[in-house]
Amino acid sequence: MTPTSPTTAEVVCSFCGRSSAVVERIVAGPAVYICNDCVALCAELVADPPPRAGDKLPWRVDTDLATVLDALPRMLLAQNQAADHLARWVGRARELGATWAQVGAALGTTRQSAWERFSGEE
């Protein structure tokens, strides 16, 4: 996997999938982003939470096929963005002198698996 250039990478909200170009502000976390609109919605939900739906996981809530299919591209975009940023963080760890064994241990995998996934070498 080759990460995109930091100057050309499009940052999107991990919650709604909108680009940084169409929202007022995006707050960054470790491989996750949230736009000002989603922050406002979260604040509303925390201040006045809706009735609980039995603590169902989102994909277990009764919904129609169109809604599920509509959500898939946004989920894929968020997953790809997180994978890109993970590769960048691994690259930064390597620049700072981390060994592949240290990277693997931090990711809960082996040195070999970390190297195969992030080295860019075949």
N, C-alpha and C positions, 0 to 999 in steps of 0.2 A: 504494500500500500504506500503510495506517495502522497504525503500531505500537500495541500495547496499552499501557495504563498500567503504569509500572514497579511500582506497588503491587499491581496485580492480575495481572501476568504470571506464569504458572505456569512455573517453571524445571524442566526435565526433564534427566536424565542423557543425554548425547549417545550413550552406548554401549548402555545397556539400556532407555532410554525411561521409566524410573520417575520419578515426580514427587518434588520436594523434600519434599512432605508425607509420603511413605512411606519415605524413607531417612533415615539418621542425619545425614548431611552431604553437601553438594555443593560441589565446588571449581570455581571459575569460571576460564576462560581466555578468550582473545579469540573470542567467539561459540561457545564449546564448554564443556560442563560434564561433570564426571565425579563419580559418587557414591562414597561410601566403600567400598561392596561391589565396584565395578568397579576401584577403586584396589587393593584387596586382591588381586583376581584378576590384575590386571596385574603386581603385585609377585611373585605366585607364578609367573607365566609367565616373567618375567625371571629369577627365581632358578633355575627348573628348566624351561627351555623344552621344549615337546613336539617330537618329530621333525618336521623340515620336510617339507611336502607339495609340494615342488617349486616353492615360491614362487609358487603360483597366486594370482591375485586372488580375493577372496572370492566373486564371482559366477561364477567359473570352476570352483570346487570342486564336485565331484559332490555333489548334494543333491537332495532331492525337492521337488516343487511346493509342498506344504503348508508346508515350512520357508521357502521363498522368499516365498510369499504372506504368511506370518506376519511376516516381516521388513519388508515394505513400509510398513505404517503407522508403525512406529518410525522408519524412514528419513525418511518424509515429515514427521513431527513434528520430528525433528532439523533437517531442511532449513528448515522454517518458522521454527523458533526462531532458527537462524543468520541467516535473512533479516531477521527482526525486529530482531535485535541489530545487524546491519549498518546497517539504517536508523537505528537509534538512534545509532550511532557517526558516521554521516554527519551526522545532525542536530547532534551535539555539535561536530563539526568546523566546521559552518556557524556555530554559536553562538560559537565561538572565532575566527571571522573568515575561515575558509577560503573561497576562491572556488570556483565550480563547476569552473573549470579545474583548480584544485589537487585537488579531490575526484576529478575524472575521471582526472587523471594518477596519483593514488594507486591508483585502481582499474584502471588500464590501459585506460581508455576515453576517450572525448571528453567535453568539457565538456557538450555537448548531451545525450549519452546519460546522463550522471550526473544532469543536471537533470531529464530526462524520467522517469528511474526513481525519483528520491528527492524531488523538489520537492513532490509532492502537487498540483501544478497540471496542468491539462490543456492 
